[in-house]
Amino acid sequence: MIGEIREGMRVRFARDRVFRMAVVGAGLLAIVLLLFMRAMARELNHDEHQFIAPGALLLRAGLLPYRDYPLFHMPDLVFIFAAIFATTSHLLLAARCFNTLCAALLLLSVFAVAGRRFRVLQEARLMVAFGFVLLLSVNPFFRFTAGRAWNHDLPVLASVAGFVALLHAGKADRGWLWIGAGGALLGIAVGTRLSFAPLVAPFALVTLFFPARGLRRISCLTIFSFGLAVAMLPSALLFLSAPSQFLFGNFTYNGTIHSLYRQEIAPGELSSLRRLAFPLQQLLKSPSDLALAAGFVFFGLRPWWRAGWRKIADHREAVALVLLLPFLFLGSWAPAVSYRQYYYPFVPFLLLGNIYGIAREGRWQTRTTWLMAAVFFASLLEALPDLPYTRTILHPSEWPVITVHGKGAEIREFLPQGRVLTLAPIFPLEANLGIYKELATGPFAWRTAALVDKKTQTAVGLLDPDDLDHFLQSSPPDGILTGFEHHQFELPLVTYARNHGYLPRHLKDRGNLWLPKK
């Protein structure tokens, strides 16, 4: 009976185009829905403060990053989040929804690329494309990074889309339009996260090596550069408004200052060799990512090597990826400290390499199906340790995006208006209260300020914990929020509160709100 039903479904799937589209559409919808639920259910990460607070400051007070307060990343998300926050007071929810949308669009981009590349399979191409989407959705790097209010989802989406656009330009009738779009998308990626800046070189080389139909190489490069420049205008304008602060936030801090801080708390542990070993360690811990890299070499590069250099134009995708990956590694490796999410951009590009290579074989083989199934189940096994961390996924009322806003409402009951001194600015901002702009990055500027000389502190807007009393003389806080960062970092805030007669109000579950004596 079951066999007959299965055979009937297979026959219907092969013959009924509408049924095929409905099944695949339902599968894609289920993946996106699960992605959304998981993103909303993840615990608040302290890195998210530095991306949400600037958008709120721009919207509510008209304050610009760099010029008015320190920011240690490129600025595009500041403007995007400010526009989104104009529609809602649920800041964390809105920011995560935007990043989840970017992650979902990345999945759909992979689906579109695979569907187009495997069009010779006719009715089976939708299922093949869906299989690649499934592989990306369960990938450990994707699961760890996607949907958080960080600056990773947008630049990964933009860089992948820009890469695909440049490759398509060589075959399109309006290639100049695709080249301009590729440059603009890369500009968005760089304007969101500086680690994507090295990709300018391989993207430019692709436009030169594989010019669009009817265009000269110099024309292609000019169009690409124009698109890149237009997309980088927000960053350029902020640089012109405060050049030294911009350079400090994007280069000096992320290089020298961050490295000095890490050496101070963990001396000798962060050599270049350890940073080089970090991605290898991450790869060796993940069988599914090892398989992804091996598949890229076997399916994507092996046919090119066999064909030889003379047929390089027939393997433009493989050549372009070989050009791109070293620069992608350079951007991921450059930060003074390595974190897992920095190497996430490799995943979609390696997956594209597998798609291009397998599609070039001209037919789908049974071995490929088994290999994809093995990688999928390996990814599922790697996901098992994460299950306890998403225990609230089926309970929306317990999602951190809801409870964080609820914490803001609780704070507002004690403090209806005023400014809050805290290293966790999301909470008072969710309550529509003010914060000190010098602490818009949460703990990051605070814990490294002492490594900078006083002149630079004043120039870039850093607040040294040793200067807290003097800083607050003219503008004492209406409340002080603690209990959300390491005790070592919050100790100056607690000391100030006690020395100036503030009394703690214990918040539900976690946190203390210190208020002045009445």
C-alpha positions in Angstrom: 0.0 0.0 0.0 2.7 2.4 1.0 4.7 1.5 -2.1 1.8 2.2 -4.3 1.2 5.6 -2.7 4.9 6.5 -3.1 4.9 5.4 -6.7 1.7 7.4 -7.4 3.3 10.5 -5.8 6.5 10.0 -7.9 4.5 9.7 -11.1 2.4 12.7 -10.3 5.4 14.7 -9.3 7.0 13.9 -12.7 3.9 14.7 -14.7 2.1 17.5 -12.9 4.1 20.8 -13.0 1.7 22.6 -10.6 2.1 19.8 -8.1 5.9 19.9 -8.3 5.9 23.6 -7.7 3.5 23.3 -4.8 5.6 20.6 -3.1 8.9 22.5 -3.5 7.2 25.8 -2.5 5.9 24.2 0.6 9.4 22.8 1.4 11.0 26.2 0.9 8.3 27.9 3.1 9.0 25.3 5.8 12.7 26.0 5.7 12.2 29.8 5.9 9.7 29.4 8.7 12.1 27.3 10.7 14.9 29.8 10.0 12.6 32.6 11.4 11.6 30.7 14.5 15.2 29.8 15.3 16.4 33.3 14.8 13.7 34.7 17.1 14.4 32.0 19.8 18.1 32.6 20.1 19.5 34.2 23.3 20.6 37.8 23.1 24.3 38.1 22.2 26.1 41.1 23.6 27.5 41.9 20.1 24.0 42.8 19.0 24.0 46.0 21.2 26.5 47.7 18.9 24.4 47.2 15.8 21.0 48.1 17.2 21.9 51.1 19.4 23.4 53.3 16.5 20.2 52.9 14.4 18.1 54.0 17.4 20.4 57.0 18.0 20.2 58.1 14.4 16.4 57.8 14.4 15.6 59.4 17.8 18.4 61.9 18.2 19.8 62.4 14.7 23.3 61.3 15.9 25.7 60.1 13.3 28.3 57.3 13.9 32.0 58.3 14.1 31.1 62.1 14.2 29.0 61.9 17.4 30.1 58.6 19.0 32.4 55.7 18.3 31.4 52.8 15.9 33.7 49.9 15.1 32.1 48.7 11.9 31.1 50.1 8.5 27.9 52.1 8.7 25.3 50.7 6.2 23.3 48.8 8.8 23.0 52.0 10.9 20.9 53.6 8.2 18.9 50.4 7.4 18.1 49.7 11.0 17.1 53.4 11.6 14.6 53.1 8.7 13.2 49.9 10.1 13.0 51.2 13.7 10.8 54.0 12.4 8.0 51.5 12.0 8.2 49.7 15.4 9.5 50.0 19.0 10.5 46.3 19.0 14.1 46.9 18.0 15.7 43.5 18.5 12.7 41.8 16.8 12.9 44.2 13.8 16.7 43.8 13.4 16.5 40.0 13.5 13.6 40.0 11.1 15.7 42.0 8.6 18.7 39.7 8.9 16.5 36.6 8.7 15.1 38.0 5.5 18.6 38.4 4.1 19.4 34.8 5.1 16.1 33.6 3.4 17.0 35.6 0.3 20.4 33.8 0.3 18.6 30.5 0.3 16.4 31.5 -2.5 19.4 32.8 -4.5 21.0 29.4 -4.2 17.7 27.8 -5.3 17.5 30.1 -8.3 21.1 29.5 -9.4 20.8 25.7 -9.0 17.4 25.7 -10.8 18.9 27.5 -13.7 22.1 25.4 -13.9 20.2 22.1 -13.8 17.5 23.1 -16.2 18.5 20.2 -18.5 17.0 17.9 -15.8 13.6 19.3 -16.6 11.1 18.1 -14.0 13.8 17.0 -11.6 15.6 20.4 -11.5 13.3 21.8 -8.8 14.1 19.0 -6.4 17.8 19.2 -7.1 17.7 22.9 -6.4 15.7 22.3 -3.3 18.4 19.8 -2.2 21.1 22.4 -2.3 18.9 24.8 -0.3 18.5 22.1 2.3 22.2 21.6 2.5 22.8 25.3 3.1 20.0 25.6 5.7 21.4 22.9 7.9 25.1 23.9 7.5 26.7 24.5 10.9 28.1 27.9 10.0 24.8 29.0 8.5 22.9 27.9 11.6 25.3 29.6 13.9 25.3 33.0 12.2 22.0 33.5 10.3 19.3 35.7 11.8 21.2 37.3 14.6 21.3 41.1 14.7 24.9 41.1 13.5 26.5 42.5 10.3 27.0 39.2 8.5 23.7 38.2 6.7 23.5 41.3 4.5 27.1 41.4 3.2 27.1 37.6 2.6 23.8 37.9 0.6 25.1 41.0 -1.3 28.5 39.5 -2.1 27.0 36.2 -3.4 24.4 38.0 -5.4 27.1 40.4 -6.8 29.3 37.4 -7.8 26.4 35.7 -9.6 25.5 38.9 -11.3 29.1 39.3 -12.7 29.1 35.8 -14.0 25.8 36.3 -15.7 26.9 39.5 -17.3 29.1 37.6 -19.8 26.0 35.9 -21.2 23.3 38.5 -20.9 22.2 40.9 -23.6 22.5 43.9 -21.2 25.7 42.8 -19.6 26.6 46.4 -18.5 23.5 46.4 -16.2 24.6 43.1 -14.5 28.1 44.4 -14.1 26.9 47.6 -12.5 24.6 45.6 -10.2 27.6 43.4 -9.3 29.6 46.4 -8.3 26.8 48.0 -6.3 26.1 44.7 -4.4 29.7 44.4 -3.5 29.6 48.0 -2.4 26.7 47.2 0.0 28.7 44.3 1.3 31.8 46.4 2.0 29.7 49.2 3.4 28.2 46.8 5.9 31.3 44.8 6.9 34.9 45.8 6.1 36.2 42.2 5.9 34.5 42.1 2.4 36.8 44.9 1.1 39.4 42.5 -0.3 36.8 41.1 -2.6 37.1 44.2 -4.7 40.2 42.8 -6.3 38.8 39.4 -7.5 35.5 41.0 -8.6 37.5 43.5 -10.7 39.6 40.7 -12.2 36.5 38.8 -13.1 35.1 41.8 -15.0 38.4 42.1 -16.9 38.9 38.4 -17.6 35.3 37.7 -18.7 34.0 40.9 -20.2 30.3 41.3 -21.0 29.1 40.8 -24.5 29.8 43.8 -26.7 31.8 45.6 -24.1 35.6 46.2 -23.9 37.4 45.3 -20.7 38.0 48.8 -19.6 34.4 49.6 -20.1 33.4 46.7 -17.9 35.8 47.8 -15.2 34.5 51.4 -15.4 30.9 50.3 -15.0 31.8 48.0 -12.1 33.7 50.7 -10.4 30.8 53.2 -10.8 28.3 50.7 -9.2 30.8 50.1 -6.4 31.3 53.8 -5.8 27.6 54.6 -5.8 26.9 52.0 -3.1 29.8 53.2 -1.0 28.4 56.8 -0.9 27.0 56.5 2.7 30.4 55.4 4.0 32.2 58.1 2.0 30.0 60.8 3.3 30.5 59.7 6.9 34.3 59.5 6.3 34.2 63.1 5.0 32.2 64.3 8.1 34.7 62.8 10.5 37.8 61.3 8.8 40.0 60.6 11.8 37.1 59.0 13.8 36.1 56.9 10.8 39.7 55.6 10.4 39.9 54.9 14.1 36.7 53.0 14.2 37.3 50.8 11.1 41.1 50.4 11.2 42.9 51.5 14.3 40.5 49.9 16.8 39.9 46.7 14.9 43.7 46.3 14.5 46.0 47.7 17.0 43.6 48.5 19.9 41.7 45.2 19.8 44.9 43.3 19.6 46.4 45.1 22.5 43.3 44.4 24.6 43.4 40.7 23.8 47.0 40.5 24.6 46.4 42.3 27.9 43.8 39.8 29.1 45.3 36.7 27.4 49.0 37.4 26.7 50.7 35.3 24.1 47.6 33.4 23.0 46.8 35.2 19.8 49.7 34.8 17.4 49.2 34.8 13.7 49.8 31.1 13.6 46.9 30.5 16.0 44.7 32.6 13.8 45.7 30.6 10.8 45.0 27.4 12.6 41.5 28.6 13.7 39.6 27.9 10.4 41.4 24.6 10.0 40.2 23.6 13.5 36.7 24.6 12.6 36.8 22.7 9.4 38.1 19.5 11.1 35.3 19.7 13.7 32.7 19.7 10.9 32.4 16.6 8.6 29.7 18.4 6.6 32.0 21.4 5.9 34.9 19.1 5.0 32.6 17.4 2.5 31.6 20.8 1.1 35.2 21.7 0.6 36.1 18.3 -0.9 33.1 18.5 -3.2 34.3 21.9 -4.4 37.7 20.5 -5.3 36.3 17.3 -6.9 33.3 18.7 -8.8 34.3 22.4 -9.3 38.1 22.3 -9.9 38.9 18.8 -11.2 37.3 19.3 -14.6 39.1 22.6 -15.0 42.5 21.0 -14.2 41.8 18.2 -16.7 40.8 20.6 -19.4 43.9 22.7 -19.0 44.6 26.4 -19.1 43.7 26.8 -22.7 40.0 26.2 -22.0 39.9 28.6 -19.1 36.9 30.6 -20.6 34.8 27.4 -20.5 35.3 27.1 -16.7 34.8 30.8 -15.7 32.9 29.9 -12.6 35.8 27.8 -11.2 38.4 30.3 -12.2 36.4 33.1 -10.6 36.0 31.2 -7.3 39.7 30.4 -7.3 40.4 34.1 -7.6 37.9 35.0 -4.9 38.6 32.5 -2.1 42.1 33.7 -1.1 40.8 37.3 -0.8 37.7 36.0 1.2 40.1 34.3 3.5 42.2 37.5 3.9 39.1 39.4 5.0 38.1 36.6 7.4 41.5 36.3 8.9 42.4 40.0 9.2 40.6 40.7 12.6 42.9 40.4 15.6 40.7 37.7 17.1 39.0 34.9 15.1 35.4 33.9 15.6 33.4 31.2 14.0 31.0 33.6 12.1 33.9 35.3 10.4 34.3 32.2 8.1 30.7 31.8 7.4 31.0 33.5 3.9 33.0 30.6 2.6 29.9 28.3 2.9 27.7 29.8 0.1 30.7 30.3 -2.2 31.9 26.7 -1.8 28.3 25.5 -2.3 28.1 27.5 -5.5 31.3 25.8 -6.6 29.7 22.4 -6.1 26.6 23.5 -8.0 28.6 24.8 -11.0 30.8 21.7 -11.1 28.1 19.1 -10.8 25.9 20.9 -13.4 28.8 21.0 -15.8 28.8 17.1 -15.8 25.6 17.4 -17.9 23.7 14.7 -16.1 22.7 13.8 -12.6 24.3 10.7 -11.1 23.0 8.5 -8.3 26.3 8.9 -6.4 25.6 12.7 -6.2 22.3 12.0 -4.5 23.9 9.8 -2.0 26.7 12.3 -1.3 24.2 15.1 -0.7 22.2 12.8 1.6 25.3 12.0 3.6 26.2 15.6 4.0 22.7 16.5 5.0 22.6 13.9 7.7 26.1 14.8 8.9 24.8 18.4 9.3 21.8 17.1 11.3 24.1 15.2 13.6 26.1 18.3 14.2 23.0 20.2 15.0 22.0 17.9 17.9 24.2 19.7 20.5 22.3 23.0 19.7 18.9 21.6 20.6 19.0 22.7 24.3 19.7 26.2 23.2 16.5 26.5 21.2 14.2 25.1 23.8 11.8 28.1 23.4 11.5 27.7 19.7 7.8 26.5 20.0 6.9 29.1 22.6 6.8 32.6 21.0 6.0 34.3 24.3 9.4 33.1 25.6 11.4 34.2 22.6 14.2 36.6 23.6 13.0 39.1 21.0 9.8 39.3 23.1 11.3 39.0 26.5 14.0 41.7 25.8 11.2 44.1 24.9 9.3 43.0 28.0 12.4 43.8 30.0 12.4 47.3 28.5 8.7 47.7 29.6 9.7 46.6 33.1 12.4 49.2 33.2 10.0 51.9 32.0 7.6 51.1 34.9 10.4 52.2 37.3 11.7 55.0 35.1 9.1 56.5 32.8 11.6 58.9 31.2 15.3 59.9 31.3 18.7 58.6 30.4 20.2 55.2 31.5 23.8 54.5 32.0 24.5 50.9 30.9 26.7 48.6 28.9 23.6 46.9 27.6 21.8 49.7 25.6 19.2 47.5 23.9 17.1 47.3 27.1 16.6 51.1 27.7 16.2 51.7 24.0 13.4 49.1 23.9 11.8 51.2 26.7 12.2 54.3 24.5 14.6 55.7 27.1 17.8 57.6 26.4 21.4 56.2 26.7 24.8 57.7 26.7 26.0 57.8 23.1 29.6 57.1 24.3 28.4 53.6 25.2 26.5 52.9 22.0 28.8 50.0 21.3 27.9 48.3 24.6 31.0 47.0 26.4 33.4 47.3 23.5 34.5 50.9 23.6 34.3 50.9 27.4 36.7 48.0 28.0 39.4 49.2 25.6 39.3 53.0 26.2 42.2 52.7 28.8 44.5 51.5 26.0 44.1 54.9 24.2 45.8 58.2 25.2 43.5 60.9 26.5 43.8 63.0 23.4 42.5 60.2 21.2 39.8 59.4 23.7 38.5 62.9 23.5 38.8 63.0 19.7 36.9 59.8 19.0 34.5 59.9 21.9 35.7 57.1 24.1 34.7 57.0 27.7 37.5 55.8 30.1 36.1 54.0 33.2 38.6 56.0 35.3 36.9 59.2 34.1 33.4 58.2 34.8 32.8 60.4 37.8 34.1 63.5 36.0 32.1 62.6 32.9 28.9 62.4 34.8 29.3 65.5 36.8 27.3 67.6 34.3 24.9 64.9 33.3 24.2 62.3 36.0 22.1 59.4 34.9 18.4 59.0 35.8 19.1 55.3 36.1 21.9 52.8 36.0 21.3 49.3 34.5 23.7 46.5 35.4 23.7 42.7 35.5 24.0 42.0 31.8 27.8 42.1 31.3 30.8 40.7 33.1 31.1 42.0 36.6 34.6 43.3 35.9 33.3 45.6 33.2 30.3 46.8 35.2 32.1 47.4 38.5 32.8 51.1 37.8 29.0 51.6 37.2 28.1 49.8 40.4 30.7 51.7 42.3 29.4 55.0 41.0 25.8 54.0 41.8 26.7 53.2 45.4 28.9 56.3 45.9 26.1 58.6 44.7 23.2 57.2 46.6 21.5 55.1 43.9 19.4 52.2 45.2 19.0 48.9 43.2 15.7 47.7 42.0 15.9 44.0 41.1 14.4 43.2 37.8 12.5 40.0 37.0 14.8 37.1 36.2 17.9 39.2 35.7 19.4 42.7 36.0 19.4 45.6 38.5 18.1 49.1 37.8 19.8 51.6 40.1 17.6 54.7 40.8 18.4 57.8 42.8 17.0 58.2 46.3 13.8 60.1 46.3 
